[in-house]
Amino acid sequence: MCNLYSMTSNKEALREFTRFMRVATNADNLGAYPDTFANDFGPVVRNTPEGRELAVARWGMPSSAEAIGNKNYDGGTTNVRRTHLPHWQPWLDVANRCVVPATSFCEPDQVGKTYQNIWFALDESRPLFFFAGIWTPQWTSVRKVLEGETTSDLYAFLTTKANAEVEQFHDKAMPVILRTPEEVEHWLTLPWPEAKAMQKPLPDRTLQIVSQGMKWDPPEAEPRHKKAEPKAPAPKIETKQLNLF
């Protein structure tokens, strides 16, 4: 499953591709997202009653009771494959559709068991594409125990069987990818009986491996989740014992 992707395009490219009419306040200063992880925040273009909107939401839709089990938190479901399940039915219609912009995505090498991150893009230039997604507004839950209860707009994207490029590393699934403005328009407007036919893999030989082993892409980007440098130890202060007697 894809739990890491990159989006290094810009707002104007997103607007041209998706023709959104509004920008939510939290997307005003949209920057690059070279390392979006599960349960992180990322940009989406979504259908709303006021029109198509660019916004930032949290990655991971509400999980089913079966997936949560006996945990006291729900980290969210990032990838939705079994759209026939009753749990997903409330979010499949046009009102809850969105598209998730990306320029590359990562799958761990599970076939070779190296578990190295393999980054895929449409080509070396990493052109913009979109994942076919769903979203829900203002969902209250405990995403991380240390955070406690939070309320956020949530999103996820659909997955399907892997194509040839992905299958050699991750044979279980790949994201549903939309490559043209026409495909984005269809995903955001078609009724579900027609839109569900878009849950299919890209044709073989339409993806390239653009990076390996990194936790962000492209390698020269500045990651948002860069670990803080370890602090240098405090200098040792020598003391002398004074003999007062």
WODARA-V760115 format. One record per residue. N is the residue number from 1. RES is the residue in three letters. SS is DSSP state (H for helix, E for strand, - for the rest). Layout:
BEGIN
((N/RES/SS) (N/RES/SS))
END
This chain:
BEGIN
((1/MET/-) (2/CYS/-) (3/ASN/-) (4/LEU/E) (5/TYR/E) (6/SER/E) (7/MET/E) (8/THR/-) (9/SER/-) (10/ASN/-) (11/LYS/H) (12/GLU/H) (13/ALA/H) (14/LEU/H) (15/ARG/H) (16/GLU/H) (17/PHE/H) (18/THR/H) (19/ARG/-) (20/PHE/-) (21/MET/-) (22/ARG/E) (23/VAL/E) (24/ALA/-) (25/THR/H) (26/ASN/H) (27/ALA/H) (28/ASP/-) (29/ASN/-) (30/LEU/-) (31/GLY/-) (32/ALA/-) (33/TYR/E) (34/PRO/E) (35/ASP/E) (36/THR/E) (37/PHE/E) (38/ALA/-) (39/ASN/-) (40/ASP/-) (41/PHE/E) (42/GLY/E) (43/PRO/E) (44/VAL/E) (45/VAL/E) (46/ARG/E) (47/ASN/E) (48/THR/E) (49/PRO/-) (50/GLU/-) (51/GLY/E) (52/ARG/E) (53/GLU/E) (54/LEU/E) (55/ALA/E) (56/VAL/E) (57/ALA/E) (58/ARG/E) (59/TRP/E) (60/GLY/-) (61/MET/E) (62/PRO/-) (63/SER/-) (64/SER/-) (65/ALA/H) (66/GLU/H) (67/ALA/H) (68/ILE/H) (69/GLY/-) (70/ASN/-) (71/LYS/-) (72/ASN/-) (73/TYR/-) (74/ASP/-) (75/GLY/-) (76/GLY/-) (77/THR/E) (78/THR/-) (79/ASN/E) (80/VAL/E) (81/ARG/-) (82/ARG/-) (83/THR/-) (84/HIS/-) (85/LEU/-) (86/PRO/H) (87/HIS/H) (88/TRP/H) (89/GLN/H) (90/PRO/-) (91/TRP/-) (92/LEU/-) (93/ASP/-) (94/VAL/H) (95/ALA/H) (96/ASN/H) (97/ARG/E) (98/CYS/E) (99/VAL/E) (100/VAL/E) (101/PRO/E) (102/ALA/E) (103/THR/-) (104/SER/E) (105/PHE/E) (106/CYS/E) (107/GLU/E) (108/PRO/E) (109/ASP/-) (110/GLN/-) (111/VAL/-) (112/GLY/-) (113/LYS/-) (114/THR/-) (115/TYR/-) (116/GLN/-) (117/ASN/E) (118/ILE/E) (119/TRP/E) (120/PHE/E) (121/ALA/E) (122/LEU/-) (123/ASP/-) (124/GLU/-) (125/SER/-) (126/ARG/-) (127/PRO/-) (128/LEU/-) (129/PHE/E) (130/PHE/E) (131/PHE/E) (132/ALA/E) (133/GLY/E) (134/ILE/E) (135/TRP/E) (136/THR/E) (137/PRO/E) (138/GLN/E) (139/TRP/E) (140/THR/E) (141/SER/E) (142/VAL/E) (143/ARG/-) (144/LYS/-) (145/VAL/-) (146/LEU/-) (147/GLU/-) (148/GLY/-) (149/GLU/E) (150/THR/E) (151/THR/E) (152/SER/E) (153/ASP/E) (154/LEU/E) (155/TYR/E) (156/ALA/E) (157/PHE/E) (158/LEU/E) (159/THR/E) (160/THR/E) (161/LYS/-) (162/ALA/-) (163/ASN/-) (164/ALA/H) (165/GLU/H) (166/VAL/H) (167/GLU/H) (168/GLN/-) (169/PHE/-) (170/HIS/-) (171/ASP/-) (172/LYS/-) (173/ALA/-) (174/MET/E) (175/PRO/E) (176/VAL/-) (177/ILE/E) (178/LEU/E) (179/ARG/-) (180/THR/-) (181/PRO/H) (182/GLU/H) (183/GLU/H) (184/VAL/H) (185/GLU/H) (186/HIS/H) (187/TRP/H) (188/LEU/H) (189/THR/H) (190/LEU/-) (191/PRO/-) (192/TRP/H) (193/PRO/H) (194/GLU/H) (195/ALA/H) (196/LYS/H) (197/ALA/H) (198/MET/H) (199/GLN/-) (200/LYS/-) (201/PRO/-) (202/LEU/-) (203/PRO/-) (204/ASP/-) (205/ARG/-) (206/THR/-) (207/LEU/-) (208/GLN/E) (209/ILE/E) (210/VAL/E) (211/SER/E) (212/GLN/E) (213/GLY/-) (214/MET/-) (215/LYS/-) (216/TRP/-) (217/ASP/-) (218/PRO/-) (219/PRO/-) (220/GLU/-) (221/ALA/-) (222/GLU/-) (223/PRO/-) (224/ARG/-) (225/HIS/-) (226/LYS/-) (227/LYS/-) (228/ALA/-) (229/GLU/-) (230/PRO/-) (231/LYS/-) (232/ALA/-) (233/PRO/-) (234/ALA/-) (235/PRO/-) (236/LYS/-) (237/ILE/-) (238/GLU/-) (239/THR/-) (240/LYS/-) (241/GLN/-) (242/LEU/-) (243/ASN/-) (244/LEU/-) (245/PHE/-))
END
